[in-house]
């Protein structure tokens, strides 16, 4: 007998599948990876996602929360440390499924509330407390038209070498289209310039 409410892992899987189908239908290359528990303290999301079309690459993270239900309605449990850490990453959004019926799994992304973490922490976030949020159509438009997510600059000029090495475990774990073999000379040169100026 299945539990009344699907697991968080099920919601994450359904969400990725729905988002993939949407962006691939629009001609984007889609990449996603489920976050390792080992890195979640540093990178507070469950799903890392990138879309690419030509030179346009955007990444965004999704922190999925399983819904619960009481007499007061649907709510999602939040974690204080995670919520605070999310504010350091403006490209990470809460993904709050507001459906309980498994028959919605093929269209899961259209039954999810997407909310940035810029609100005071509460341990139980009721639907009535969510405030401004996106449904998937508006969220996807924001990703494609820049307000949502983070652009990955293919010229590599967007990142300093020290930032590169700080993010190395992240880029090593997740595919971010940075070809380190081709760029290694640029990295070494950047380090040499920094050492001369310090």
C-alpha positions, 0 to 999 in steps of 0.5 A, spaced: 500 500 500 502 506 497 503 512 502 497 517 502 502 523 500 508 521 495 515 521 497 520 527 496 524 523 491 518 522 487 516 529 487 523 531 485 523 525 479 516 527 476 518 535 476 525 533 473 521 529 467 516 534 466 521 540 466 525 536 461 520 535 456 518 542 456 525 545 455 526 539 450 520 541 446 522 548 445 529 546 442 533 546 448 539 541 451 537 539 458 541 537 463 539 535 470 542 532 476 540 530 483 544 533 489 548 529 493 547 529 500 554 530 501 554 537 498 547 539 500 550 543 506 554 548 501 549 548 495 542 548 498 538 544 493 535 538 491 536 538 483 541 542 479 539 544 472 542 547 466 538 549 459 542 550 453 541 553 446 547 555 442 551 560 446 545 561 451 546 557 458 542 558 464 543 554 471 538 554 476 537 549 483 530 547 485 529 545 493 523 540 493 519 540 499 514 534 500 507 537 501 503 535 508 496 536 509 492 538 516 485 541 517 488 548 516 490 546 509 497 544 505 504 546 508 511 544 507 516 543 512 522 548 512 529 547 515 532 554 518 540 553 516 538 551 509 533 557 508 538 561 510 544 558 506 539 559 500 539 566 500 546 566 498 544 563 491 539 567 488 538 562 482 535 557 487 528 556 488 523 552 493 519 547 489 513 546 493 508 541 490 501 542 491 498 536 489 497 529 492 494 525 487 499 521 483 495 521 477 498 528 476 505 525 475 506 527 468 504 534 468 508 535 475 511 541 473 504 545 472 502 543 479 508 546 483 509 553 486 516 556 485 518 561 490 525 564 492 527 564 499 527 571 500 522 571 506 522 570 513 523 563 515 517 559 518 518 551 520 511 550 516 510 554 510 502 554 509 500 555 502 496 561 504 503 564 507 507 563 500 506 570 498 508 572 491 510 565 487 511 563 480 507 557 476 511 553 471 509 557 465 512 564 468 518 561 471 520 558 465 519 564 461 523 568 467 529 562 466 529 564 458 528 571 459 534 572 464 530 574 471 531 567 474 537 563 474 544 564 473 547 565 466 553 561 465 558 565 460 562 561 455 567 565 455 570 564 462 571 571 463 565 571 468 569 567 474 576 569 477 581 563 478 580 563 486 572 563 485 573 557 480 577 553 485 572 555 490 567 552 486 571 546 483 567 541 487 561 543 485 563 544 477 566 537 478 560 534 481 555 537 476 556 538 468 557 546 467 559 546 460 566 548 462 572 545 458 578 545 463 582 542 458 582 548 453 581 553 459 587 551 463 592 555 460 587 561 461 587 559 469 594 559 470 595 565 466 590 568 471 593 566 477 600 568 475 597 575 474 594 575 480 600 573 484 604 579 480 599 584 483 598 582 490 
